[in-house]
Amino acid sequence: TLEELNLSYNGITTVPALPSSLVSLSLSRTSILVLGPTHFTGLHALRFLYMDGNCYYKNPCQQAVEVAPGALLGLGNLTHLSLKYNNLTQVPRRLPPSLDTLLLSYNQ
């Protein structure tokens, strides 16, 4: 029944298995550099995803965080996505149509 999970400021390098009941997830300031289509499978209730600061001057990674096209498309209820401070060079493609807030400040 867990609805909110904050895994920020950990050294994790990939998205772990997560409970399907999550509504809010924070993966900020970790070492996750790639988001693929299977990372969020089954998270149909997720509305808020924060993934800030995984690659920037205080958490250097020498590359950009990679968001595969359509990696977040399965999150049909996602309304708020924050990808600030990730060295992104382009807006991720094929985002969920439910999205109403997209934060991309402090990227390339």
Order of alpha helices (4+ residues) and beta strands (2+ residues): beta-beta-beta-beta-beta-beta-beta
